């Protein structure tokens, strides 16, 4: 038994499904029709590892996040509302 995943941005009506058998990974095993356009779904797909969240506009940071620890503020500056990775071992009270 083999499950075929469809990309999340794909929608429409399933037009054709191939019966069980031996196929190479480039074979279109499913055809999806949306608005007159037919999209094939293969056994193997390449999906992006990371996609940015859809936003209208990305705002620039205007103020710094101050922790009142001089070493942290000097070595790892972060803007308020920004994303940061804090280095250190597990369980050390970061």
C-alpha positions as CSV (number, residue, x, y, z in Angstrom):
1,X,0.0,0.0,0.0
2,X,1.4,3.4,-1.0
3,X,0.0,6.8,-0.1
4,X,0.3,9.7,-2.4
5,X,0.5,13.2,-0.9
6,X,-0.8,16.2,-2.8
7,X,0.8,19.7,-2.3
8,X,-1.3,21.9,0.0
9,X,-1.7,24.6,-2.7
10,X,-3.3,22.1,-5.1
11,X,-7.0,21.9,-5.3
12,X,-9.7,20.7,-7.8
13,X,-11.4,17.6,-8.9
14,X,-9.6,14.2,-9.3
15,X,-9.9,13.4,-13.0
16,X,-7.9,10.2,-13.3
17,X,-6.3,7.6,-10.9
18,X,-4.0,4.9,-12.3
19,X,-4.8,1.3,-11.0
20,X,-2.4,-0.5,-8.8
21,X,0.8,-1.7,-10.5
22,X,4.5,-1.0,-10.9
23,X,5.3,2.6,-11.9
24,X,8.4,4.7,-11.9
25,X,8.4,7.7,-9.6
26,X,8.0,10.2,-12.5
27,X,4.7,8.7,-13.6
28,X,1.6,10.8,-13.1
29,X,-0.6,8.5,-11.0
30,X,-3.3,11.1,-10.3
31,X,-4.6,13.9,-12.5
32,X,-6.4,16.8,-10.9
33,X,-8.4,19.3,-12.9
34,X,-9.0,22.8,-11.8
35,X,-10.6,25.4,-14.1
36,X,-9.7,23.5,-17.3
37,X,-6.1,23.0,-16.2
38,X,-4.9,19.5,-15.6
39,X,-2.2,18.9,-13.0
40,X,-0.4,15.6,-12.6
41,X,0.6,14.2,-9.2
42,X,3.6,11.9,-9.2
43,X,4.8,9.4,-6.7
44,X,7.8,11.6,-5.9
45,X,7.5,15.4,-5.3
46,X,9.9,18.1,-4.3
47,X,8.5,20.4,-1.7
48,X,10.3,23.4,-0.2
49,X,11.8,22.8,3.2
50,X,10.7,26.2,4.5
51,X,8.3,28.7,3.1
52,X,7.9,32.2,4.6
53,X,4.5,33.1,6.0
54,X,2.4,35.2,3.7
55,X,2.5,38.8,4.9
56,X,1.4,42.0,3.2
57,X,4.4,44.0,4.5
58,X,7.3,43.2,6.8
59,X,7.9,46.0,9.2
60,X,11.4,47.1,10.3
61,X,12.3,46.9,14.0
62,X,12.6,50.3,15.5
63,X,13.5,49.6,19.2
64,X,15.9,47.2,20.8
65,X,14.9,44.5,23.3
66,X,16.9,45.3,26.4
67,X,17.5,42.6,28.9
68,X,19.6,44.8,31.2
69,X,22.3,42.2,31.0
70,X,25.2,44.0,29.3
71,X,26.9,40.9,27.9
72,X,23.7,39.6,26.3
73,X,22.6,43.0,25.0
74,X,26.1,43.6,23.5
75,X,26.7,40.2,22.0
76,X,23.2,39.2,20.9
77,X,21.2,42.4,20.0
78,X,17.5,41.7,19.2
79,X,14.8,44.1,18.1
80,X,11.4,44.0,19.9
81,X,9.1,41.6,18.1
82,X,12.1,40.0,16.3
83,X,13.2,36.4,16.2
84,X,16.3,35.2,18.1
85,X,18.2,32.1,18.9
86,X,19.8,32.0,22.4
87,X,22.9,29.8,22.5
88,X,23.6,27.6,25.5
89,X,23.2,24.0,26.8
90,X,20.0,22.4,27.7
91,X,18.8,23.0,31.2
92,X,21.1,25.9,32.0
93,X,18.5,28.5,32.6
94,X,18.5,30.5,29.4
